[in-house]
């Protein structure tokens, strides 16, 4: 199994970071993708990757909640790292209008710039979308050039939203612990997505799945997510693991 979105480098894991990685490996998670958040997380993310170079890959980007009036300076610093390191994606990037809509225009500009990075470097994108699908699709519509491939991570949308996204490309959809929640609507959307376009993720330390909901999340919880997805798609847990692994390899070239 591959955890295609985990933040094990964050301070929540300062006391047991290596143990958390090893617990994931022991649980059957053979690879973990670490997407960046902001300028402060670049160092810790690279440090963790250097500790476990075979078990982890890194993605570089600037998270939409960190975008402000000075975002271009931050993006310039982020961009410099692509010449120094090997990344499997540009991410995580996107639109987040849940907490604050003040910098909506700046978020759109930052997304467009980073989409162009991905297109120019032939890298996929890891897209964060929280109350932002209309805005992301607006950026897509005005994008000059061919949109890069990518994944809508932590996807919690509807069947209609899956169809809207597919008008712009053959995207993957990251499914995490939310799928296990009692009132989650995601199980009904999974057949529309199809197993061939599902990626497993935790988004740790957030969104721990049942039976660990409410606790700190970590990559070792991927089997719970895999089991739940398999049951709703109508495949075996082993088949779900194998196909989503192939999906992760195909998108991220890992």
Secondary structure, DSSP 8 states (H G I E B T S, - for coil): -EESSB-TTSGGGTTTHHHHHHHHHHHT--EEEEE--STTHHHHHHHHHHHTTTTEEEEE---GGG--TTHHHHHHHHHHGGGTS--SEEEEEEEE-SS--TTHHHHHHHHHHHHHHHHHHT-EEEEEEES-HHHHHHHHHT-SS----EEETT----HHHHHHHHTS---EEEE-GGGGSTT-SHHHHHHHH-GGGEEE---BTS---TTSTTS---GGGHHHHHHHHHHHHTS-HHHHHHHHHHHHHHHH--
